[in-house]
């Protein structure tokens, strides 16, 4: 996946895959290992912020940059 990010190969699919993986991982962590999380229940909030950052970077910022270069 890191190579896909570096060469921008199917970037929208990559962003969606990243968001799903991070969300799924955090749900599993919240259910199975909540006592081991650094921020406890708030860890999920940081994950949602990270997912929002991925979404913003790929679907909003990237779209704006592509419109400016045309």
Backbone bond lengths (Angstrom), bond angles and torsions (degrees), N, CA, C in turn:
res aa  C-N    CA-C-N  psi(-1)  N-CA   C-N-CA  omega(-1)  CA-C   N-CA-C  phi
1 X - - - 1.443 - - 1.527 110.71 -
2 X 1.317 117.80 -34.93 1.468 120.59 178.42 1.523 110.67 -63.08
3 X 1.313 116.84 -36.31 1.474 120.59 178.28 1.521 109.23 -67.57
4 X 1.328 117.19 -40.80 1.465 120.60 177.72 1.523 110.80 -59.30
5 X 1.336 116.61 -40.96 1.463 120.35 179.41 1.519 110.34 -65.47
6 X 1.326 116.65 -42.16 1.467 121.17 -177.00 1.517 112.58 -64.49
7 X 1.334 116.94 -40.76 1.462 119.36 -176.60 1.530 112.98 -98.47
8 X 1.345 116.36 4.79 1.471 123.07 177.86 1.530 111.86 58.44
9 X 1.322 117.56 36.98 1.457 123.15 178.76 1.524 109.02 -80.19
10 X 1.307 117.63 118.26 1.461 123.80 -179.81 1.523 110.68 46.63
11 X 1.310 115.77 60.76 1.459 121.01 -171.14 1.533 113.37 -64.57
12 X 1.327 118.10 -35.10 1.463 119.31 178.86 1.527 111.18 -68.02
13 X 1.305 117.34 -43.46 1.463 121.18 176.37 1.524 110.70 -62.39
14 X 1.314 116.05 -40.23 1.459 121.41 178.78 1.525 110.88 -63.73
15 X 1.316 117.58 -42.67 1.458 121.10 179.66 1.526 111.03 -65.33
16 X 1.310 117.19 -43.11 1.463 120.63 178.31 1.528 110.24 -63.42
17 X 1.327 116.97 -42.93 1.460 121.02 178.28 1.520 110.85 -61.76
18 X 1.318 117.53 -43.31 1.466 121.30 177.85 1.524 111.16 -60.41
19 X 1.328 116.57 -45.27 1.457 120.17 -178.33 1.534 111.04 -63.17
20 X 1.327 116.74 -43.19 1.467 120.70 179.70 1.526 110.79 -64.86
21 X 1.330 117.08 -42.91 1.466 120.63 -179.60 1.526 110.91 -64.15
22 X 1.321 117.63 -45.80 1.464 120.88 -179.67 1.524 110.21 -63.52
23 X 1.331 117.37 -42.93 1.458 120.68 179.92 1.528 111.27 -63.97
24 X 1.330 116.51 -46.79 1.460 121.05 179.53 1.522 111.21 -62.49
25 X 1.317 116.51 -44.25 1.458 120.91 179.58 1.526 110.83 -59.82
26 X 1.316 117.15 -42.28 1.457 120.13 -178.45 1.519 112.54 -72.15
27 X 1.306 118.15 -33.11 1.464 120.26 174.14 1.524 109.50 -63.24
28 X 1.339 116.53 -46.24 1.464 120.10 178.90 1.526 111.67 -62.39
29 X 1.322 116.55 -42.91 1.467 119.94 177.82 1.521 111.15 -62.69
30 X 1.312 116.57 -41.29 1.460 120.97 -178.94 1.525 110.98 -63.72
31 X 1.331 116.72 -38.46 1.460 120.83 -178.12 1.526 111.76 -80.15
32 X 1.338 117.00 -45.22 1.465 120.70 -169.63 1.528 114.82 -93.73
33 X 1.324 117.79 -28.94 1.471 118.87 -172.50 1.520 112.17 -139.13
34 X 1.304 116.62 44.00 1.457 120.04 -175.89 1.531 112.34 -61.54
35 X 1.319 117.29 -32.99 1.464 120.42 -179.10 1.525 113.01 -71.78
36 X 1.326 117.59 -16.96 1.460 121.14 -179.60 1.531 113.42 -93.89
37 X 1.315 117.35 -9.53 1.457 120.61 -177.38 1.530 110.55 -72.13
38 X 1.310 115.72 142.71 1.456 121.59 -177.07 1.530 111.99 -62.56
39 X 1.330 116.60 -42.73 1.459 120.37 -178.03 1.520 112.44 -108.95
40 X 1.318 117.77 12.61 1.461 121.40 179.01 1.511 112.08 61.66
41 X 1.325 115.88 -128.36 1.465 120.81 -178.64 1.523 112.15 -67.68
42 X 1.329 116.97 -25.06 1.465 120.20 -179.06 1.532 112.66 -73.68
43 X 1.309 117.39 -12.20 1.464 121.33 178.18 1.532 110.02 -59.70
44 X 1.319 116.51 -35.79 1.457 121.27 179.19 1.525 110.92 -63.56
45 X 1.321 116.97 -36.12 1.470 120.72 178.57 1.531 110.38 -65.20
46 X 1.330 116.80 -42.21 1.463 119.87 177.63 1.529 111.09 -64.49
47 X 1.314 116.67 -35.42 1.462 120.34 176.97 1.527 110.54 -65.20
48 X 1.322 116.93 -41.44 1.467 119.97 178.01 1.525 111.69 -65.17
49 X 1.325 116.82 -36.27 1.466 120.18 175.58 1.522 110.26 -64.26
50 X 1.333 116.78 -41.78 1.461 120.68 178.27 1.527 111.16 -64.79
51 X 1.332 117.38 -41.19 1.465 120.85 177.04 1.530 109.75 -63.05
52 X 1.319 117.45 -40.76 1.462 120.86 176.50 1.519 112.17 -62.76
53 X 1.320 116.58 -37.27 1.461 120.73 177.58 1.528 111.26 -65.58
54 X 1.316 117.13 -41.53 1.468 120.99 176.57 1.526 109.84 -62.09
55 X 1.338 116.64 -45.79 1.458 121.13 179.37 1.530 110.95 -60.57
56 X 1.323 116.62 -48.12 1.461 120.80 -179.09 1.530 110.98 -60.70
57 X 1.319 116.19 -44.35 1.457 120.59 -177.97 1.523 112.18 -62.70
58 X 1.317 117.09 -43.53 1.461 119.67 -174.05 1.522 113.30 -85.61
59 X 1.315 118.25 -43.51 1.454 120.39 -169.47 1.523 114.21 -99.30
60 X 1.308 119.41 -20.65 1.466 120.82 -179.57 1.530 110.69 -108.95
61 X 1.322 116.71 -57.68 1.456 120.56 -177.56 1.524 111.67 -65.39
62 X 1.307 117.24 -43.84 1.464 121.60 -179.84 1.525 110.67 -63.18
63 X 1.331 117.36 -37.86 1.461 121.34 178.92 1.539 110.36 -66.17
64 X 1.320 116.78 -41.99 1.455 120.45 178.39 1.519 111.81 -64.24
65 X 1.328 116.46 -41.28 1.457 119.88 179.47 1.511 111.85 -65.92
66 X 1.345 117.16 -37.30 1.458 120.90 178.02 1.528 111.19 -67.82
67 X 1.321 117.69 -34.78 1.469 119.65 177.98 1.517 111.70 -70.00
68 X 1.339 117.90 -33.67 1.451 120.91 -179.79 1.522 112.78 -71.96
69 X 1.306 118.08 -29.64 1.466 120.78 -177.28 1.517 112.32 -82.22
70 X 1.320 118.21 -11.31 1.470 119.78 -178.89 1.476 112.25 -83.35
